[in-house]
Each structure stands twice: as structure tokens, then as C-alpha cells.
Amino acid sequence: MEELQSGILVSAISVWEIAVKSSLGKLTLPLPIDEWYVMAQAHAGVMVEPLNPLDAIASTQLPGEFHKDPADRILIAIARRYDIALVTLDAKILNYPPVKTLA
């Protein structure tokens, strides 16, 4: 995909994870979550990827051994489908060879 070469793909799953952490008080955002999302997705080069049913299916068929967190599995499936690196600090994802990562 041409757009991915000059931008950043943000999964709707990542937006959901940020909203959950914010609602639990585990993440402080400078604005209410709705306002933060509108501002964040408006940045040039940011593309929000909706959940694709094929990624949901692929997340259940990942090669090798990986933990059961559905959000992580979907993020890996998306990265594998696009053949792009997943930006993360999550050690479990960083140590999973079937996905490209950047820390």
C-alpha cells in the first residue's frame, strides 16, 4: 500500500486499548478521549485501520506459540497482512519471530 510508506497505520484496536487505559486511569491524556482521538487521527500521514474480519480470523491462526491476548494477536495479524513493522515495547511481541517489530 503506497500510503503506508509515508505515514503511520493505527489500528482501531490500538485506539480501543488507549480508551480502555484512559478510562481505568492507567493512561493520562491531555484531552478527553473523544477530543484526543479527533486531534490524533487528523495528523497528516495517520491512517486509522478499522477491524477487518480477515485480521480477526488470522489472529486465531498465527504461526508458532504466542499468548492469548486478542488485541495483541489482531495487531500482529494486521502487521503481517501489510508486511509492515509493528511499533511496540511489549516484550512478548518483540520476541515473537513471525512479526517484524520496531521498539
ZIMO-V383767 format. One record per residue. D_CENTER is the distance of its C-alpha to the mean C-alpha in whole Angstrom. Layout:
d_center=D_CENTER
d_center=D_CENTER
This chain:
d_center=17
d_center=19
d_center=17
d_center=14
d_center=17
d_center=17
d_center=14
d_center=10
d_center=8
d_center=6
d_center=4
d_center=7
d_center=6
d_center=4
d_center=8
d_center=9
d_center=9
d_center=10
d_center=13
d_center=14
d_center=14
d_center=16
d_center=18
d_center=19
d_center=20
d_center=18
d_center=16
d_center=19
d_center=18
d_center=21
d_center=21
d_center=21
d_center=17
d_center=18
d_center=20
d_center=17
d_center=14
d_center=17
d_center=18
d_center=14
d_center=14
d_center=17
d_center=17
d_center=18
d_center=16
d_center=13
d_center=11
d_center=10
d_center=9
d_center=10
d_center=10
d_center=12
d_center=15
d_center=15
d_center=12
d_center=13
d_center=16
d_center=15
d_center=13
d_center=16
d_center=18
d_center=16
d_center=19
d_center=20
d_center=20
d_center=16
d_center=16
d_center=16
d_center=13
d_center=11
d_center=8
d_center=8
d_center=10
d_center=8
d_center=5
d_center=8
d_center=10
d_center=8
d_center=8
d_center=12
d_center=13
d_center=12
d_center=14
d_center=11
d_center=11
d_center=7
d_center=8
d_center=9
d_center=12
d_center=12
d_center=15
d_center=14
d_center=11
d_center=14
d_center=17
d_center=15
d_center=17
d_center=16
d_center=13
d_center=13
d_center=12
d_center=13
d_center=13
